[in-house]
Structures are given as structure tokens and as C-alpha cells.
Amino acid sequence: MRSASRLDGIGLSLIRQINALATPLSVNLGIGEPNLRPDETFRAMARRAAEAPWQYSANAGFLSLRKKLAEKTPFDPAAEVCVTAGVQEALFAIFQAWVDPGDEVLIPDPGFLSYATMAKIVGAKTIPYDLEPPSWTIDVAALEKKITKKTKVIIVNSPSNPLGAVIDEPALRAIAAMADAHECLVVFDEIYREIWYDAPPPSMMGMSPNVIVANGMSKSHGMTGLRLGWLMARADLMKPIISAHQYLATCASVFSQTLTELIFTAEDWNASWLMRVREQFTRQREAALAAIERDLGARIEPPAGAFYAFAPVPSCDTVTFTKTLATDAAVLIIPGVAFGKNGEGFVRISFAANLDQIGTGIERVGRWLAGAGR
Ligand SMILES: Cc1ncc(COP(=O)(O)O)c(C=O)c1O
């Protein structure tokens, strides 16, 4: 039997394909998952959350949690916040609610590969906009030239997966103004907002009534498997999103909702947790940058956020190269081209791993590049 045509050509992503080659001996620098371990306070909060009732919540999530999330934001928790099963489901709900077949969606290249896939599933056309090395900044004027009457959504991701780049405030303001002038939506994916190095990244929150902000607990709190995200947008944008979310998920896991509320209520603990997270990633970033310079001979601009280094490799077919590394050198990294054509010639190295793994993994890549691994 034939599956629905909307899924034609949509298979296992390159990231999943490479991760599927992992063995117990592999060093995994391929996964976008933080290596964070909950402390005793965090575990105690999870035990308390498990004691709470397990029934459905309101579709948009517990009002008490929405109130907590909306504190210090311009959004009304009753009508402008929706708690979702992770940012992935949140983005899918936005596409279901706002994007028609034939609409155009502007996506970053290189960028998180789900954006293009989700646009394709709803029959939209993806229009990549270029992010260019070495600093991977957005050329705002070039982006505006890509807007047409059919443009429905501009996706903006900062800090970026796979680049670790942060978009500066003037560029974000220019994009917000563009959305107003051309009457399109901006989806601002700030899932890596809490993972930064020298300065907190600017947010698009409140920059325009056309901005939908997406965030969640996966990266900041290592809660990837607990599936908890949220969206904030003005009420009339949010209404159809909540309808889509209702049929996709009914509601986010009530366990994860309660846990998230406990976390944000424990303000002092949460502040110290986030500080420790940033300290840990700072050490891991330094180790990755040093190893990339030493073993790959590349000096890259330090990522300003997230936990990815996007490093150039000498000209080769990077898909075959990374698959061979996975099977023959037991190290997993992702070919840059998995994130768009501008990623050709680069690999994404996730430094969400312990210092030993970072050193060993990158050294193995270097040895392979030097020919010693062959
Ligand atoms: C840029 C970006 N957005 C969204 C997601 C999805 O996150 P979640 O676990 O909340 O679904 C990821 C996960 O890797 C990501 O890198």
C-alpha cells in the first residue's frame, strides 16, 4: 500500500542515519542533546511532580504554568501562551495552523532540518536564506529580497542549531519590521536561549505583533525526553495554533508541565542550575575549540550560544566521510550539508559530551583526515 504523498521523500534524517551507526564504542558528537545530569533538588522536584494528578490538562496547558511562563513577558497567559509537547510539536502546530499549500516559508541555510520537512508536509515551498561563514550572520537586505506576496512565515533561530551563531539585536529588529511591512509571520525559535557564553542572546519577544516565540525545556534543563515546550503569540495568532495542538497532542504531558512549573517556581535553584549549565558548556566549548584547532587545523569563530561547533573540513564528500567515520573510526559527527547546501564543506560537532569524549572524538576525526585512520 502507498503511504500518503505528503510524506514522499521524507525519510530518516541524516542525523538519525548517522546516529543509527553508533556502537557501544562510539564517541557520539552527533547528537543535539545536552549532557546534563539532574542534581538532587531537580530529582526531588520530579518525584513531587509524579505525585500530582495524571489527568488531562487544558489543551493549552495548566493556567498556573502559563502564568509562570508569561511572567516578565508582554503575553497574556490566558490567551497568548500554549504549552506543547516540545518545540517540535509546537512548530508542527504552527505549520498546521498558518501555512497553506503553495505558501512560501523562509528558512535559514544552514538551519535545523525540521523546518524544511515540516513546510514540505503542509505543501509549502521552502525558500532558504543564506547564512555565511565565518560568522554566519544574516544579510537582512538579502533576506528581504526573498519575501514575496506568497511568503507566510520567516523562521529565525538564534542561538542557531547547527551554527552556534547568535543574531544581533539590530538584525532581529530589522526582521521584525520586515514582517510588519510585508504582513508575514516570524517564528522565532529560541530553544537555545539559556545556553550562551559571553552575553545573553537577544530575543525577538515583543519586537512585533507578528512574532511567534518558541522555547522549551529540552536544552536548558536536559529534558529532551520529557517533551515540554511552549509558544507565545498574540491571541488571534494563537487561537488556531491551540486548535491544531489540540488534535496533535491534546495537551503536553502533565507530569512534565508540573515539573516545569516547580522548576520555574524554585527561582534561586533555577538561576544556579542555569549558571552551572553555562559553566559546564563553557568548559566543553573550550575543549572542542582547542581540539578543532589542534586536530583539524581549523580556527573557527567561537560559537556564541548552543553547543555546536560548525567546522570546515578539507574538500571531500562529507556525507560519505561522516558515515565512514561512524563505522570505521567510531566517532559520530554530522555532515553540514544535512542542514542545507551552505553547510557543504563543514561538519557539525556537538560538544554536549564530556571532555574526554570531546578530545578523543575530535582527535579521531583529525587522524582520519590526516590519512592515519585509513
Ligand atoms: C533549533 C531547534 N529547534 C527545535 C528543536 C526541537 O526541540 P524539542 O526537543 O523541544 O522538540 C531542536 C532540537 O534539536 C532544535 O535544535
The ligand as an ORCA input file, in Angstrom:
! r2SCAN-3c Opt
* xyz 0 1
  C      16.689     24.662     16.678
  C      15.844     23.615     17.292
  N      14.529     23.833     17.409
  C      13.720     22.915     17.953
  C      14.201     21.689     18.401
  C      13.222     20.697     18.976
  O      13.290     20.660     20.347
  P      12.263     19.893     21.264
  O      13.013     18.838     21.978
  O      11.702     20.933     22.205
  O      11.184     19.347     20.391
  C      15.569     21.421     18.312
  C      16.111     20.122     18.754
  O      17.195     19.723     18.422
  C      16.406     22.408     17.740
  O      17.734     22.199     17.616
*
